[in-house]
Amino acid sequence: MHTLRLDSAYTTAAGDSAWAFNWLVRTSDGREQSINPYGIYRKSRNNLFGARLTWQHAPAAFILENLAEGSAQAAVVLQLRPQAAVGSTWAASTSPALTATLTSRTRQQVGTMLDSVAVITLSSGQVVRLSRTYGLLEAPQWLAATSTAPQWTQALLPMTLAQSAYNSTRLFSLLPGDEMGYLTQPFTISPFPAPESHTLRRILTRQQTADSLVFTFQEQTRTQHFGTPGGPPAGFQISPVWVRRWAFSLRTGKSLQFPALALLTGEYASISSVAFRVPMLVGRGLIMNAAGSGCIPSGLSVSFIGVFPGFNAPPGSFSTGIDIGWRQEFSVGLGLGEVATFDSQLVYYRRSVGTPLTCGSFAGFVNLLPTRAAQAAALATLHPNPAPDQATLTLAQPARAGHTLRLTDALGRTVWQAALPAGATTLAVPLAGQPAGLYLLHLSAPDGTAAAWKLNHE
């Protein structure tokens, strides 16, 4: 599915209202890029239905305009009169010569509501449908005048970013404790295998405001070298445990760490960071993955590709280049962020809450990142343990406002809870009157950080 936006609205010198579509890249043969994600690309001022839409008052008409693009496409100015009398005909375009007839204007179901819909049939045989409330419902691609031009139909009603599949809270529905494991197998034309890496990420915190969504997470990678000629000796290399950050604007959809996310179908952005290995990212829109693979489920995904100048592209054009197949994908239904990037793919995950809890095998990620017990020990110590009537929690750092403690029994029932005073470094945990056995002491913070300690009561 294509996704497009109106980038600007203004008034022309003649007093007409005008709306401009966003720019994109398209393949050199004039096709829209999602049919052929690989090939030669060039920048275009025409979107799926043209470059500009205007509304003129006399005679009342919408005018869709596209621009000439070399031999791939001629300029077209298409006049549409949805308020004309049903059955009336007018000159819709002079070059090429096209007439248009208002075939019908009826109340039809559009999305979840009834709306007035005008059906305009062009002399080429193509059909344009206009909704009073929701705008263009159907039209030929690029406003092409031939009867064989692809016909595009509105699949989803116009919506805000917050309602769309591009919403960061939908693509990153992560919680503290969630884990994602990625396998990286770089493409190589060498007869020898390239190094293979396993990367494990664990979400530490989630903070959401009206404007932003911010995560912090731990990440560690283990790389296996195979002793190929000219490379490192065979063996394993383990990175430090890095603490990283993702941040998203909930108003624009933009993210410094994921610069492709705000790009709709065919939109492009130049990338200066060497971390992305491509000079320009291009949106592919919403892709329906019919068959899932591993931990990547079937269903809707947001997809992007990378393109390069030069290589086998003519001057001023771009190609998928030496990294043909470079992509970045986000599963809309899964909500675990990127499921495929560069040469990496999601092969394991474990959610801290909800279902399904896990997918894939943890075997490739053993000994990566500190264990939960080690994380808890770094935050605080609990003594004595076992304890008779009372235990004391000693924090490594003074408590901040909003921290809470909760004691649960072996069945998960809460038997005691308390707020930690801001600045406190110790707190007594009462056990008197509780049956002997195993308990869990939970520490929770307002930003979602959590830790737990086992406590034996004698």
C-alpha positions in Angstrom: 0.0 0.0 0.0 1.2 3.5 -0.9 1.2 6.2 1.7 1.3 9.8 0.7 0.7 13.2 2.2 -0.1 16.8 1.2 2.9 18.8 2.0 1.6 22.3 1.7 -1.6 24.4 1.1 -1.7 27.9 -0.3 -3.7 30.3 -2.5 -2.6 30.9 -6.1 -2.4 34.4 -7.7 -5.7 33.8 -9.3 -7.3 33.2 -5.9 -7.7 29.4 -6.3 -6.9 27.0 -3.4 -3.9 24.8 -4.0 -2.4 21.7 -2.3 1.1 20.3 -3.2 2.0 16.6 -2.9 5.3 15.4 -1.3 8.2 14.7 -3.6 9.5 11.1 -4.1 11.8 8.9 -6.1 10.5 6.6 -8.8 12.1 4.0 -11.1 13.7 5.3 -14.3 11.0 3.6 -16.4 8.3 5.6 -14.7 6.9 3.0 -12.4 6.2 3.5 -8.7 9.0 2.0 -6.7 7.2 -0.6 -4.6 6.6 -2.8 -7.6 10.3 -3.0 -8.2 12.3 -2.2 -5.0 15.6 -2.7 -6.9 16.8 -0.9 -10.0 17.5 2.7 -11.2 15.8 5.6 -9.4 15.4 9.3 -10.1 13.9 12.1 -8.1 10.4 13.2 -9.1 8.1 16.1 -8.2 5.1 14.0 -9.1 3.5 11.9 -6.4 1.2 8.9 -7.2 -1.5 11.2 -8.7 0.5 14.2 -9.7 2.4 17.2 -8.3 -0.4 19.6 -7.4 -4.2 19.8 -6.8 -6.0 23.1 -7.2 -9.7 24.2 -6.7 -11.1 26.9 -9.0 -14.4 28.6 -8.4 -15.5 29.4 -11.9 -16.3 26.9 -13.3 -16.2 24.9 -10.0 -13.5 22.2 -10.6 -10.7 20.3 -9.1 -7.5 20.3 -11.3 -4.9 17.6 -10.8 -1.6 18.5 -12.4 1.5 16.4 -13.0 4.8 17.5 -14.5 6.6 16.3 -17.6 9.5 13.8 -16.8 11.5 13.3 -20.0 10.3 10.3 -22.0 8.8 8.6 -19.0 5.8 10.9 -18.7 4.1 13.9 -20.4 2.6 16.8 -18.4 -1.1 16.4 -17.8 -3.6 18.9 -16.5 -6.8 17.0 -15.6 -10.0 19.0 -14.9 -12.6 17.3 -12.6 -16.1 18.7 -12.0 -17.8 16.7 -9.2 -20.5 19.4 -8.9 -21.6 19.2 -12.5 -24.9 17.7 -13.6 -24.9 13.9 -13.7 -24.4 12.9 -17.4 -22.7 16.1 -18.4 -19.4 16.0 -20.4 -16.5 18.4 -20.6 -12.9 18.8 -21.9 -10.8 17.3 -19.1 -7.4 17.7 -20.8 -6.1 19.3 -24.0 -2.8 17.4 -24.2 -3.6 14.6 -24.5 -7.1 15.3 -25.6 -9.5 13.8 -23.0 -13.1 14.3 -22.2 -14.7 13.5 -18.9 -18.3 12.5 -18.0 -19.9 12.7 -14.6 -21.2 9.2 -14.5 -22.9 9.3 -11.1 -23.1 11.2 -7.8 -24.6 9.0 -5.1 -24.4 8.3 -1.4 -21.9 5.5 -0.8 -20.3 3.8 2.1 -16.8 5.2 2.6 -15.0 3.7 5.5 -17.5 3.7 8.4 -19.8 6.4 7.1 -22.1 7.3 4.2 -20.7 10.1 2.0 -21.4 11.8 -1.3 -19.2 10.2 -4.0 -18.8 11.5 -7.6 -17.7 9.0 -10.3 -16.0 10.6 -13.3 -15.2 8.5 -16.4 -12.5 9.7 -18.8 -12.6 9.0 -22.5 -9.5 6.8 -22.1 -11.7 4.5 -20.1 -10.1 5.4 -16.7 -12.3 6.3 -13.7 -11.8 8.9 -11.0 -13.8 8.7 -7.8 -14.1 11.7 -5.4 -15.5 11.7 -1.9 -16.9 14.9 -0.4 -15.3 14.2 3.0 -12.3 12.0 2.1 -11.1 13.4 -1.2 -9.6 11.3 -4.0 -10.7 7.6 -3.7 -9.6 6.3 -7.1 -7.6 7.5 -10.1 -5.1 6.3 -12.7 -1.4 6.3 -11.6 0.5 9.4 -12.6 -2.8 10.6 -14.3 -1.8 8.5 -17.3 -4.1 8.9 -20.3 -3.8 5.3 -21.6 -6.4 2.7 -20.8 -3.7 0.3 -19.5 -2.4 2.6 -16.8 -2.6 1.1 -13.3 -5.7 2.1 -11.4 -5.1 3.0 -7.7 -7.8 2.9 -5.1 -7.8 4.4 -1.6 -7.1 1.5 0.8 -7.3 3.4 4.1 -9.1 6.6 5.0 -6.9 9.7 5.6 -5.6 9.7 9.1 -3.2 11.4 11.5 0.3 10.1 12.4 -1.0 8.9 15.7 -3.7 6.8 14.0 -1.3 5.3 11.4 1.0 2.4 11.1 3.9 4.8 11.3 3.1 5.7 14.9 6.2 5.0 17.1 4.1 3.8 20.0 2.7 1.1 17.7 6.0 0.1 16.1 7.9 0.2 19.4 5.4 -1.2 22.0 8.3 -2.2 24.2 8.4 -2.4 28.0 11.3 -2.6 30.5 12.6 -6.2 30.5 11.8 -7.0 26.9 14.6 -8.7 25.1 15.4 -8.9 21.3 18.1 -11.0 19.7 19.5 -10.4 16.2 21.6 -12.5 14.0 23.9 -10.7 11.6 25.3 -12.5 8.5 27.0 -10.0 6.2 26.7 -10.6 2.5 30.0 -11.5 0.9 31.1 -12.6 -2.6 34.2 -14.2 -1.1 34.4 -18.0 -1.0 35.2 -17.7 2.7 32.4 -17.1 5.3 32.1 -13.6 6.7 32.1 -13.1 10.5 28.7 -13.9 12.1 27.3 -11.9 15.1 24.7 -12.3 17.7 23.4 -9.1 19.3 21.1 -9.0 22.4 19.2 -6.0 23.5 17.3 -5.5 26.8 15.0 -2.6 27.4 15.8 -0.7 30.6 13.3 2.2 30.7 10.4 3.6 28.7 9.3 7.3 29.1 6.4 8.7 27.1 5.0 12.3 27.1 2.5 14.0 24.8 5.4 14.9 22.5 7.9 12.1 22.7 8.7 8.5 23.4 12.2 7.6 24.8 13.8 4.2 25.6 17.1 3.2 27.1 18.4 -0.3 26.6 21.5 -2.4 27.0 23.2 -4.0 24.0 26.0 -6.5 23.7 27.3 -8.4 20.7 29.3 -11.6 20.3 31.1 -12.0 16.9 32.4 -15.3 15.6 35.4 -15.1 13.3 36.2 -18.1 11.1 39.9 -17.6 10.5 39.5 -16.5 6.9 42.7 -15.5 5.0 43.6 -11.9 5.8 41.1 -11.7 8.6 41.3 -12.2 12.4 42.1 -15.6 13.8 39.2 -18.0 14.4 37.5 -17.4 17.7 34.9 -15.2 19.5 35.0 -11.4 20.2 32.6 -10.0 22.8 31.8 -6.3 22.9 31.3 -4.3 26.1 27.8 -3.9 27.4 26.6 -0.6 25.9 23.7 1.5 27.2 22.0 3.2 24.3 19.0 5.4 23.8 16.1 5.7 21.3 14.0 8.8 21.0 11.0 9.5 18.8 8.8 12.6 18.2 5.2 11.7 18.5 4.3 14.9 16.5 6.4 14.3 13.4 7.4 10.6 13.6 11.0 11.5 13.3 13.9 9.8 15.2 17.6 10.5 15.1 18.3 6.8 15.5 15.8 5.7 12.8 15.9 8.4 10.2 13.8 6.4 7.7 10.8 6.2 9.9 9.1 9.4 8.8 9.4 8.6 5.1 6.2 7.7 3.2 6.2 5.8 -0.1 8.9 7.0 -2.4 10.0 9.8 0.0 13.7 10.1 0.4 16.3 11.5 2.9 20.0 11.9 2.6 21.9 10.2 5.4 25.4 11.4 6.5 25.9 8.9 9.3 28.3 6.1 8.4 26.3 3.8 10.6 23.7 3.4 7.9 26.1 2.6 5.0 23.8 4.2 2.5 23.7 7.8 1.3 20.0 8.0 0.8 17.0 6.2 2.4 13.7 5.6 0.5 10.3 4.7 1.9 8.5 1.7 0.4 5.2 2.3 2.2 3.2 -0.5 3.8 4.2 -4.0 2.7 2.0 -7.1 3.3 4.2 -10.0 4.3 2.2 -13.0 3.4 4.5 -15.6 4.9 6.3 -15.0 8.2 9.9 -16.1 8.6 11.4 -17.1 12.0 10.4 -14.5 14.6 9.2 -12.1 11.9 5.4 -12.7 11.6 3.2 -12.4 8.6 1.2 -9.2 8.2 1.7 -5.5 7.6 5.2 -4.0 7.9 6.7 -0.6 7.3 9.6 -1.0 4.8 12.6 1.1 3.6 15.4 0.6 1.1 18.8 2.4 0.5 20.0 3.8 -2.8 23.3 5.1 -4.1 24.4 7.7 -6.7 26.8 6.4 -9.4 27.6 2.7 -9.4 25.5 1.5 -12.4 23.2 4.6 -12.3 23.3 7.4 -14.9 24.3 10.9 -13.6 21.6 12.3 -11.5 20.1 8.9 -10.8 20.4 6.4 -8.0 20.6 2.6 -7.8 20.4 0.0 -5.1 24.2 -0.4 -5.7 26.6 -2.9 -4.3 24.4 -3.5 -1.3 21.4 -4.6 -3.4 18.7 -5.8 -1.1 19.6 -3.3 1.8 16.4 -2.8 3.7 14.9 -1.9 7.0 11.6 -3.3 8.2 9.3 -2.8 11.1 6.5 -5.2 11.8 3.3 -3.3 12.7 1.7 -6.2 14.5 4.8 -7.3 16.5 5.7 -3.8 17.8 9.3 -4.8 18.7 11.0 -2.1 16.5 13.2 -3.1 13.6 12.9 -6.8 12.6 15.4 -6.6 9.8 18.2 -4.0 9.1 21.3 -4.3 7.0 22.3 -7.9 7.2 20.6 -8.5 10.5 17.3 -10.3 11.3 15.3 -10.7 14.5 15.7 -14.4 15.5 14.7 -14.3 19.2 12.6 -12.2 21.6 11.2 -12.5 25.0 8.5 -10.1 26.3 8.4 -9.2 29.9 4.6 -9.2 29.9 1.8 -10.4 27.6 1.7 -13.1 25.0 3.4 -14.6 23.1 6.2 -14.4 25.7 9.0 -15.8 23.6 10.0 -16.7 20.1 13.2 -18.4 18.8 16.0 -19.8 20.8 18.1 -18.1 23.4 21.0 -20.5 22.8 22.9 -18.1 20.5 22.7 -15.3 23.2 23.9 -17.2 26.3 26.2 -15.1 28.5 25.3 -11.8 26.8 24.3 -8.9 29.0 24.2 -9.1 32.8 21.7 -11.5 34.4 18.8 -10.1 36.2 20.3 -11.2 39.5 23.5 -9.3 38.7 21.4 -6.2 37.7 19.5 -6.3 41.0 22.7 -6.8 43.0 24.1 -3.6 41.4 21.1 -1.6 42.5 20.8 -2.8 46.1 21.6 -5.5 48.6 19.1 -7.3 50.9 20.2 -8.6 54.3 20.0 -10.7 56.3 18.8 -13.4 53.9 17.4 -15.7 55.2 15.7 -13.3 57.6 13.6 -14.0 60.8 11.3 -11.0 61.4 12.8 -8.2 59.2 15.2 -7.6 56.3 16.9 -4.4 55.3 17.2 -3.2 51.7 20.3 -1.0 51.2 20.4 1.0 48.0 23.6 1.8 46.0 22.2 5.3 45.3 19.7 7.4 47.2 16.1 6.7 46.2 14.2 9.2 43.9 10.6 10.2 44.3 8.2 7.6 43.0 10.1 4.5 43.9 8.0 1.7 45.4 8.6 -1.6 47.1 6.3 -4.6 47.0 6.7 -8.0 48.8 5.0 -11.0 47.2 4.6 -14.6 48.4 5.3 -17.7 46.4 1.8 -17.4 44.8 2.5 -13.9 43.6 0.2 -12.3 46.1 1.2 -8.9 47.6 1.7 -9.2 51.3 3.3 -5.8 51.9 4.1 -2.6 50.0 5.5 0.8 50.7 6.8 3.9 49.0 10.5 4.7 49.3 11.1 8.2 50.6 13.1 10.4 48.3 16.8 10.4 49.4 16.5 7.2 51.4 19.3 4.6 51.2 17.8 1.9 53.5 14.4 0.6 54.2 13.1 -2.1 56.5 11.1 -4.9 55.0 8.8 -6.5 57.7 8.3 -10.2 57.8 6.8 -10.7 61.3 3.5 -12.7 61.1 4.2 -14.0 57.6 4.5 -17.8 57.0 8.0 -19.1 56.5 9.0 -19.6 52.9 10.3 -17.9 49.8 9.3 -14.3 48.9 10.1 -11.8 46.2 10.9 -8.1 46.9 10.1 -5.9 43.9 11.5 -2.4 43.4 9.7 -0.2 40.8 10.5 3.3 39.4 8.2 5.7 37.6 10.1 5.4 34.4 9.4 1.6 34.3 12.7 0.4 35.7 12.2 -2.7 37.9 14.3 -5.2 39.9 13.5 -8.1 42.2 15.3 -10.0 45.0 14.6 -13.4 46.4 14.0 -13.3 50.2 13.8 -16.4 52.4 11.8 -16.0 55.6 12.7 -18.4 58.4 
